Amino acid sequence: MSRVCQICGKHPSVGNRIIRHGLAKCKGGIGLHTTGITRRRFLPNLQRVHVKLPNGTTTHMRICTRCLKQGLVTKA
């Protein structure tokens, strides 16, 4: 099952998880140092919603919460 909004097409994006160690300079240390960078995924907030289609039928769709708040679909 894909993690893509069926209305706007929003999909997972990628970024970095950065790990820093050390004491900040303003607190008397020598500064923060990056000790690890790993890739991570930002997943869209998808909800499985019972939707009424324009032709009168109802179906289940995976829709992001932004589309739900904007009222792009009518819930059955």
C-alpha positions as CSV (number, residue, x, y, z in Angstrom):
1,M,0.0,0.0,0.0
2,S,1.7,3.2,-1.1
3,R,2.0,6.2,1.1
4,V,0.7,8.8,-1.4
5,C,-2.3,11.1,-1.0
6,Q,-4.9,10.2,-3.7
7,I,-6.0,13.9,-4.0
8,C,-2.8,16.0,-4.0
9,G,-0.1,13.4,-4.6
10,K,1.8,14.2,-1.4
11,H,4.4,11.4,-0.8
12,P,7.3,10.7,1.6
13,S,10.2,13.0,1.5
14,V,13.8,12.4,2.8
15,G,16.1,14.3,5.1
16,N,18.8,13.9,7.7
17,R,18.8,13.0,11.3
18,I,21.8,14.9,12.8
19,I,23.3,13.9,16.1
20,R,25.4,16.5,18.0
21,H,27.5,16.1,21.1
22,G,29.4,18.5,23.3
23,L,28.7,21.5,25.5
24,A,27.7,24.7,23.8
25,K,30.2,27.6,23.7
26,C,27.9,29.9,25.5
27,K,27.8,27.4,28.4
28,G,31.6,27.2,28.7
29,G,32.3,24.3,26.3
30,I,34.1,24.0,23.0
31,G,31.0,23.9,20.9
32,L,28.7,21.3,19.5
33,H,30.2,18.7,17.1
34,T,28.3,16.6,14.6
35,T,29.0,13.0,15.4
36,G,26.5,11.2,13.2
37,I,24.2,11.8,10.2
38,T,21.7,9.2,9.1
39,R,19.0,9.4,6.4
40,R,15.4,9.5,7.5
41,R,11.9,9.7,5.9
42,F,9.2,12.3,6.5
43,L,5.9,10.5,6.0
44,P,2.7,12.4,5.1
45,N,-0.2,12.2,7.6
46,L,-2.6,10.0,5.6
47,Q,-6.0,9.0,6.8
48,R,-8.2,6.2,5.3
49,V,-11.6,8.0,4.7
50,H,-14.9,6.9,3.4
51,V,-15.5,9.4,0.5
52,K,-18.6,10.2,-1.5
53,L,-17.7,10.6,-5.2
54,P,-19.4,13.1,-7.6
55,N,-21.2,10.2,-9.4
56,G,-22.9,9.2,-6.2
57,T,-20.9,6.1,-5.2
58,T,-18.8,5.8,-2.1
59,T,-15.3,4.5,-1.7
60,H,-12.3,4.4,0.6
61,M,-9.4,6.7,-0.2
62,R,-6.1,7.5,1.5
63,I,-6.1,11.3,1.9
64,C,-3.6,13.6,3.7
65,T,-5.0,15.8,6.5
66,R,-4.4,19.0,4.6
67,C,-6.8,17.9,1.9
68,L,-9.3,16.9,4.5
69,K,-9.1,20.3,6.3
70,Q,-9.4,22.2,2.9
71,G,-12.6,20.3,2.2
72,L,-11.5,18.8,-1.1
73,V,-13.6,15.7,-0.5
74,T,-17.0,15.1,1.0
75,K,-17.1,12.3,3.7
76,A,-19.8,9.7,3.3
